Amino acid sequence: MTTYRDSGVDIDAGTRAVQLIKPLAESTQGPQVLAGVGPCSGLFALDTKRYREPVLVASTDGVGTKVLLASTAGRHAQIGADLVNHCVNDVLTAGAEPIFFLDYVATGVLEPPVVAEVVAGMANACRRVNCALLGGETAEMPGLYQPATYDIAGFMVGVCERNAIIDGTSIREGDALLALPSTGLHTNGYSLARRVIPSRALTQTMPGTEQTVLDALLAPHRAYLEPVRRLREAMEIKGLAHITGGGIVGNLPRILPVGLGARIQRGAWPEPAIFSYLAPFTPDEEMWRTFN
């Protein structure tokens, strides 16, 4: 007779993971959460009295192969936070404030402490933006994933007023283009970076810095909620582009009206050192359409 555990799926490990995850999620939840981790679905009561005409904004994303570097380095909490911040920025492009988040963790062999550390990073990031970690799914899939590997995905829902949606349609010729600084690669372009940087170089210090190559590659994905809030108080924002996969040339045009382009003055901002480190290995055009 063959059991599920014999097949590579440990239900008891799944139960232990939930026991570790549940208090982490609950630490992010307020009275609007009617049901969180435990039931098959999460319940969130939107406070409609705060809005005249609320619009829900949803996004889903992952962290790419940055997860391989993070997991190998044991920085599980950081990659969890990166995922939340990525999703925060995605809903922010429409002018939305995050209200709740759900996660998906898939692995070859379920290690409850590792999953709990990943979710702890998610919970910390959620608390920083006043967002509830409403629930999620942990899947153990032997044969699909190698034993020591995992992948994560996130699902974010935000809310904004209908008359305050930011969609780029009002952008006109002559409008100013502002750029907010990144910390590095954020969560895109890692397959290219891993291809051109040998493993032995990861522990080396990058020229002109006190940072190792690995630390630079694993710099946190920045959440732009607070700086965008401050900008909106000071000026009208007509469009927001989250520069992720595809780089500036792939993402900025997505918010521009048909027939309108953008002029970018290269060198007008300081670039994180990781980009100059990668430049000798990658054509310039490829850098612009891959990294942020």
C-alpha positions as CSV (number, residue, x, y, z in Angstrom):
1,M,0.0,0.0,0.0
2,T,1.3,3.5,-0.9
3,T,0.6,6.6,1.1
4,Y,0.5,10.2,0.0
5,R,3.8,10.7,2.0
6,D,5.4,7.9,0.0
7,S,4.5,9.9,-3.1
8,G,6.3,12.9,-1.8
9,V,3.5,14.9,-0.3
10,D,3.6,15.4,3.5
11,I,0.1,16.5,4.8
12,D,1.5,16.8,8.3
13,A,4.2,19.2,7.1
14,G,1.4,21.2,5.5
15,T,-0.5,21.4,8.7
16,R,2.7,22.6,10.6
17,A,3.2,25.2,7.9
18,V,-0.3,26.6,8.4
19,Q,0.2,26.7,12.2
20,L,3.3,28.8,11.7
21,I,1.8,31.0,9.0
22,K,-1.5,31.8,10.6
23,P,-0.3,34.2,13.4
24,L,1.9,36.0,10.8
25,A,-1.1,36.7,8.6
26,E,-3.3,37.6,11.6
27,S,-0.7,40.2,12.6
28,T,-1.6,42.2,9.4
29,Q,-5.4,41.9,9.7
30,G,-7.8,44.5,11.1
31,P,-11.6,44.4,11.7
32,Q,-12.3,44.5,7.9
33,V,-11.0,40.9,7.7
34,L,-14.0,38.6,8.5
35,A,-12.2,35.4,7.6
36,G,-8.5,34.9,6.9
37,V,-6.2,31.9,7.0
38,G,-8.1,28.7,7.6
39,P,-11.3,28.7,5.6
40,C,-11.2,28.0,1.9
41,S,-11.7,31.7,1.1
42,G,-10.8,35.0,2.7
43,L,-13.5,37.6,3.5
44,F,-12.8,41.3,3.5
45,A,-15.4,43.9,4.3
46,L,-14.6,47.1,2.3
47,D,-15.5,50.2,4.3
48,T,-17.6,51.8,1.6
49,K,-18.4,54.8,3.8
50,R,-14.9,56.0,3.1
51,Y,-15.5,56.2,-0.7
52,R,-18.0,57.9,-3.0
53,E,-17.5,55.5,-5.8
54,P,-14.8,52.8,-5.0
55,V,-13.1,50.9,-7.7
56,L,-11.2,47.7,-6.9
57,V,-7.8,47.3,-8.6
58,A,-6.2,43.8,-8.9
59,S,-2.8,42.5,-9.9
60,T,-0.8,39.3,-9.8
61,D,2.9,38.8,-10.1
62,G,6.0,36.9,-9.1
63,V,9.7,37.5,-8.4
64,G,11.2,35.6,-11.3
65,T,14.5,33.7,-10.8
66,K,15.5,36.1,-8.1
67,V,14.0,33.5,-5.8
68,L,16.8,31.1,-6.8
69,L,19.5,33.5,-5.5
70,A,17.5,34.4,-2.4
71,S,16.7,30.8,-1.4
72,T,20.3,29.7,-2.0
73,A,21.5,32.6,0.2
74,G,18.8,31.8,2.9
75,R,17.2,35.2,2.5
76,H,13.6,33.8,2.5
77,A,12.0,36.8,4.3
78,Q,13.5,39.3,1.8
79,I,12.0,37.5,-1.2
80,G,8.6,37.4,0.5
81,A,8.8,41.2,1.0
82,D,9.9,41.7,-2.5
83,L,6.8,40.0,-3.8
84,V,4.5,42.2,-1.8
85,N,6.3,45.4,-2.8
86,H,6.1,44.4,-6.5
87,C,2.4,43.9,-6.3
88,V,1.9,47.2,-4.3
89,N,3.6,49.1,-7.1
90,D,1.5,47.4,-9.7
91,V,-1.9,48.5,-8.2
92,L,-0.3,51.9,-7.4
93,T,0.1,52.6,-11.1
94,A,-3.7,53.0,-11.2
95,G,-3.7,55.2,-8.2
96,A,-4.9,52.5,-5.8
97,E,-4.0,51.9,-2.2
98,P,-3.5,48.2,-1.3
99,I,-6.1,46.6,0.9
100,F,-5.4,42.9,0.9
101,F,-2.9,40.4,-0.5
102,L,-2.9,36.6,-1.1
103,D,0.2,34.4,-1.7
104,Y,1.0,31.2,-3.4
105,V,4.0,29.1,-2.4
106,A,5.0,26.1,-4.5
107,T,7.8,23.7,-3.6
108,G,9.2,20.3,-4.2
109,V,9.6,19.3,-0.6
110,L,7.7,21.4,2.0
111,E,9.9,22.8,4.7
112,P,7.6,24.6,7.2
113,P,10.3,26.9,8.7
114,V,11.3,28.1,5.3
115,V,7.7,28.7,4.2
116,A,7.1,30.5,7.5
117,E,10.1,32.8,6.9
118,V,9.0,33.6,3.4
119,V,5.5,34.5,4.7
120,A,7.0,36.5,7.6
121,G,8.6,38.7,5.0
122,M,5.3,39.1,3.2
123,A,3.6,40.0,6.5
124,N,6.2,42.6,7.4
125,A,5.8,44.2,4.0
126,C,2.0,44.1,4.3
127,R,2.1,45.8,7.6
128,R,4.3,48.6,6.2
129,V,1.6,49.5,3.7
130,N,-1.4,48.8,5.9
131,C,-2.5,45.8,3.8
132,A,-4.0,42.6,5.1
133,L,-2.4,39.2,4.3
134,L,-5.8,37.6,3.7
135,G,-4.8,34.1,2.8
136,G,-2.9,31.9,0.4
137,E,-1.9,28.5,-0.8
138,T,1.1,26.3,-0.1
139,A,1.6,23.5,-2.7
140,E,4.0,20.6,-2.4
141,M,4.6,19.2,-5.8
142,P,7.4,16.6,-6.0
143,G,8.6,15.9,-9.5
144,L,7.6,19.4,-10.7
145,Y,10.1,21.2,-8.4
146,Q,13.4,20.1,-7.1
147,P,13.5,19.3,-3.3
148,A,15.3,22.5,-2.3
149,T,13.5,24.9,-4.6
150,Y,10.3,26.9,-4.3
151,D,8.5,29.6,-6.3
152,I,6.1,32.3,-5.0
153,A,3.4,34.4,-6.6
154,G,1.2,37.2,-5.1
155,F,-2.2,38.6,-5.7
156,M,-2.9,42.1,-4.6
157,V,-6.2,44.0,-4.5
158,G,-6.3,47.8,-3.9
159,V,-9.0,50.4,-4.0
160,C,-9.3,54.0,-5.4
161,E,-12.0,56.5,-6.2
162,R,-13.3,56.2,-9.7
163,N,-12.6,59.9,-10.4
164,A,-9.1,59.5,-9.1
165,I,-8.0,56.6,-11.3
166,I,-4.6,57.2,-12.9
167,D,-4.5,55.8,-16.4
168,G,-2.3,58.0,-18.5
169,T,-5.1,59.2,-20.8
170,S,-4.7,62.9,-19.8
171,I,-0.9,62.9,-20.5
172,R,-0.1,65.6,-23.1
173,E,3.0,66.8,-24.9
174,G,5.2,69.0,-22.7
175,D,4.3,67.2,-19.5
176,A,7.2,66.5,-17.1
177,L,8.5,63.0,-16.7
178,L,9.8,62.2,-13.2
179,A,11.7,59.0,-12.2
180,L,11.8,57.5,-8.7
181,P,15.1,55.7,-7.9
182,S,15.3,51.9,-7.7
183,T,17.5,49.9,-5.4
184,G,18.8,47.8,-8.2
185,L,17.3,45.0,-10.3
186,H,14.2,44.8,-8.1
187,T,12.6,41.5,-9.4
188,N,13.3,41.4,-13.1
189,G,16.3,40.5,-15.3
190,Y,17.7,37.9,-13.0
191,S,17.9,35.1,-15.6
192,L,20.2,37.3,-17.6
193,A,22.2,38.4,-14.5
194,R,22.6,34.8,-13.4
195,R,23.7,33.8,-16.9
196,V,26.5,36.4,-17.1
197,I,27.7,36.5,-13.5
198,P,29.7,33.4,-12.4
199,S,28.8,32.0,-9.0
200,R,32.3,32.6,-7.7
201,A,31.8,36.3,-8.3
202,L,28.8,36.6,-6.0
203,T,30.9,37.0,-2.8
204,Q,33.3,39.5,-4.4
205,T,32.9,43.2,-3.6
206,M,31.8,45.4,-6.5
207,P,34.4,48.0,-7.6
208,G,33.9,51.4,-5.9
209,T,31.4,50.0,-3.3
210,E,31.4,48.1,0.0
211,Q,28.7,45.8,-1.3
212,T,29.1,42.3,-2.5
213,V,27.7,41.3,-5.9
214,L,25.2,39.0,-4.1
215,D,24.0,41.8,-1.8
216,A,23.5,44.1,-4.8
217,L,21.6,41.5,-6.7
218,L,19.3,40.9,-3.7
219,A,18.7,44.5,-2.8
220,P,15.0,44.9,-1.9
221,H,12.3,45.7,-4.4
222,R,11.3,49.1,-3.3
223,A,7.7,50.0,-2.6
224,Y,6.8,53.4,-4.0
225,L,3.5,53.9,-2.1
226,E,4.8,56.6,0.3
227,P,6.7,58.8,-2.2
228,V,3.8,58.6,-4.6
229,R,1.4,59.7,-1.9
230,R,3.6,62.7,-1.2
231,L,3.8,63.6,-4.9
232,R,0.0,63.4,-5.3
233,E,-0.4,65.8,-2.5
234,A,2.0,68.3,-4.2
235,M,1.0,67.9,-7.9
236,E,-1.3,66.2,-10.4
237,I,0.0,62.8,-11.5
238,K,-1.4,61.8,-14.9
239,G,0.4,58.4,-15.4
240,L,2.5,56.0,-13.5
241,A,4.7,53.2,-14.9
242,H,6.2,50.4,-12.8
243,I,9.4,49.6,-14.6
244,T,9.7,45.8,-14.4
245,G,10.2,43.2,-17.1
246,G,10.8,44.9,-20.4
247,G,12.6,47.8,-18.8
248,I,11.9,51.5,-19.5
249,V,11.4,50.9,-23.2
250,G,8.8,48.2,-22.6
251,N,6.8,49.7,-19.7
252,L,6.8,53.5,-20.1
253,P,5.0,53.4,-23.5
254,R,2.2,51.4,-21.9
255,I,0.9,54.5,-20.2
256,L,1.3,57.0,-23.0
257,P,-1.5,58.0,-25.3
258,V,-1.3,56.8,-29.0
259,G,1.2,59.0,-30.9
260,L,3.0,60.3,-27.9
261,G,6.6,59.5,-26.9
262,A,8.8,60.3,-24.0
263,R,12.3,61.9,-24.0
264,I,14.6,60.5,-21.4
265,Q,17.9,62.3,-20.6
266,R,20.3,59.5,-19.8
267,G,22.6,60.3,-17.0
268,A,20.2,62.6,-15.3
269,W,19.9,60.3,-12.3
270,P,22.4,58.2,-10.3
271,E,22.4,54.5,-11.3
272,P,22.8,51.7,-8.7
273,A,26.3,50.2,-9.1
274,I,24.9,46.8,-10.1
275,F,24.0,48.2,-13.5
276,S,27.6,49.4,-14.3
277,Y,28.8,46.0,-13.1
278,L,26.5,44.2,-15.5
279,A,27.2,46.6,-18.4
280,P,30.4,44.9,-19.8
281,F,28.5,41.6,-20.1
282,T,25.4,42.8,-21.9
283,P,24.7,45.0,-24.9
284,D,23.4,48.4,-24.0
285,E,20.1,48.0,-25.8
286,E,19.5,44.7,-24.0
287,M,20.2,46.4,-20.7
288,W,17.5,49.1,-21.4
289,R,14.8,46.6,-22.4
290,T,15.6,44.1,-19.6
291,F,16.4,46.1,-16.4
292,N,14.7,48.9,-14.6
